[in-house]
Amino acid sequence: MNLGIAGEIALVVGASDGIGFESARALLEEGAEVLICSRSADNLKRAAAQLKQSTGRDVRWFAADVTLAADVQKLKSWVEQHAAHLDILVSAVGGSHRALFEELDDAAWLASYQFNVLGTVRVIRELLGALRRAPAARIVILGAAGARMPYPSQVVSNVHKAGLIALVKTLGAEFQKFNIRVNSVSPGRTMTGLWKNRIAQMSRDQGVSGDKVIEEFAHEIPMARFGRPDEIAPMVVFLASHKSSYITCQSILVDGGISRGLI
C-alpha cells in the first residue's frame, strides 16, 4: 500500500530504541525524510547507523531530554534549521512505573507526569508552528493499553497514560482548524528495553528464569505473548499517513487483545 508520505518530513521523538526506533524505520521505508530525537547522543548515533544499514537512508538526529523545557526549546531551534515545516510528529516517550499507591510520593508522581505527559505537551507546543506550516500535518502519540484497562501496581502510569488519551481527543478537535490530525497508539505488553530490564530485575528478585516471568505476564494476553515493537510501528505509520485521513481524536489499541473493554 502506498501511504503517500514519500518526501514528507517526520520527526520521531524517543527514536533510539523500541517502538520509536521501529516507527522511524517504517517511516523511512515509506519514503519519508526522518529526523530522530532522544536523550542520549550515543544511543542516537547507534540508532542512526542501524537505520542507515537497514534502509539505506540517512537520518538527522538531535539529543534532547523532553522532561527539560530548555532542551525542548533547543529541539525546536534545531528542527527549524533543518526543515521548513513538519508533516509528521511522532512522540514515543514515556514509560510505566510498577509500584503500589502507598509507595509513591509527590516526587514519583511528578517525575511520571513529566515523562509521560508534560514532555509530549512541550514538544507539541514548541513544534506547533512547524506543523501548522504543513498543508495537513499529523501527530501520533504513543500511549499504553493501561489507560483503557488499568494494570495492577501501576497506578501512576495508568493515570498519566489516561491523561494522554484526553490530550489526544482535546487537541484533535482543537487543531482541526489548522488541518492537523491527532491520534494515539496504545500498545499492550511489548518487548521493549523497559520490559527487558524489568524482566531481568524480576527474575533476579524472584529467583526464577526470565522465561517464567514472561509467561506470568503473557498468560493474561489472549494472544499469549508479548508484542514486538515492529508490530506496533505499522499502526503508527498508518495514522501518520494520508490513508487515515478520516481518523482523528482516536486511541488505537495494538495490544494482543489484553484490553477487552467495550468502550
C-alpha positions, -999 to 999 in steps of 0.1 A, spaced: 0 0 0 13 34 -9 8 56 21 15 88 3 42 101 26 73 98 4 93 130 7 73 143 37 92 154 68 88 134 100 102 139 135 102 109 158 109 117 195 121 88 215 135 71 184 167 55 197 151 22 207 118 2 209 86 14 192 101 48 184 130 33 166 108 9 146 84 38 137 114 57 124 124 27 103 89 22 89 86 59 80 119 57 62 108 26 43 77 46 32 100 73 18 96 100 45 125 122 54 131 114 91 146 133 119 151 115 152 155 126 188 161 110 222 181 118 254 213 100 246 236 111 218 254 77 219 221 59 215 211 82 187 244 76 168 238 39 171 202 41 160 211 63 130 237 38 119 213 9 123 186 28 103 211 35 76 221 -1 74 186 -15 73 170 11 50 200 26 31 188 61 41 203 88 63 186 104 92 195 135 111 194 133 149 194 156 179 198 147 216 172 163 239 155 154 271 119 164 268 115 165 306 136 196 304 120 227 290 153 242 278 161 210 258 127 212 240 134 248 231 168 237 216 150 209 197 126 234 182 155 256 170 173 225 156 141 214 137 136 249 123 172 248 110 166 216 91 130 217 80 107 244 67 78 226 82 68 192 98 43 169 81 45 143 109 53 143 146 56 111 165 60 112 203 72 79 216 83 90 250 72 77 284 70 45 304 54 27 332 63 26 369 55 -5 389 46 5 425 17 4 449 -1 37 456 12 39 492 48 36 479 46 67 457 55 101 470 50 135 453 83 132 435 74 99 419 41 114 407 57 145 393 85 125 376 59 103 359 39 133 348 70 150 333 79 119 314 45 106 303 25 138 297 44 171 300 73 161 278 49 154 249 29 185 256 61 206 254 71 190 221 37 196 205 36 232 218 70 241 206 66 225 172 31 235 165 43 263 143 63 239 121 33 216 120 9 244 110 32 253 81 25 219 66 -6 215 44 -21 187 65 1 176 94 -4 145 116 6 139 153 8 104 166 14 99 204 24 66 219 3 57 249 -5 24 266 -33 -1 269 -31 6 307 -50 38 300 -80 17 290 -75 -12 313 -55 -1 343 -28 -26 353 -23 -35 389 6 -19 407 9 8 380 -14 35 394 8 64 385 14 52 349 -23 43 345 -34 78 355 -9 96 332 -15 74 302 -52 80 305 -44 117 305 -27 112 271 -60 100 257 -77 131 270 -49 152 254 -54 134 220 -92 139 220 -89 176 230 -61 185 206 -76 165 177 -107 187 179 -88 220 187 -62 215 159 -87 207 132 -88 244 124 -51 240 114 -58 208 94 -38 188 119 -50 154 129 -40 140 163 -42 103 172 -25 79 196 -15 42 195 -19 23 228 4 -8 228 0 -36 253 29 -55 268 56 -51 242 91 -64 244 110 -31 246 141 -22 266 119 -12 295 103 -46 297 136 -65 291 151 -46 321 120 -52 342 120 -89 334 157 -92 343 151 -75 376 121 -96 385 140 -127 375 167 -118 400 143 -108 427 122 -139 425 149 -164 417 132 -176 386 140 -176 349 132 -147 327 110 -171 306 90 -178 337 85 -141 343 74 -136 307 50 -165 310 33 -150 341 27 -117 323 18 -132 289 -9 -155 303 -33 -125 306 -29 -117 269 -53 -136 246 -25 -140 220 -4 -154 249 28 -135 241 43 -101 243 42 -79 212 72 -67 193 80 -31 185 78 -38 148 42 -50 153 32 -16 167 51 6 143 28 -1 112 -2 14 131 19 45 140 28 49 103 -7 43 91 -21 70 114 8 93 103 -2 87 66 -29 101 43 -47 67 42 -60 75 77 -74 109 65 -108 105 83 -93 94 117 -86 119 144 -91 121 182 -86 84 185 -66 60 206 -60 27 187 -52 -4 207 -25 -27 194 -23 -50 224 -28 -86 215 -63 -83 230 -53 -76 266 -77 -47 268 -112 -61 263 -135 -33 275 -164 -24 252 -157 13 254 
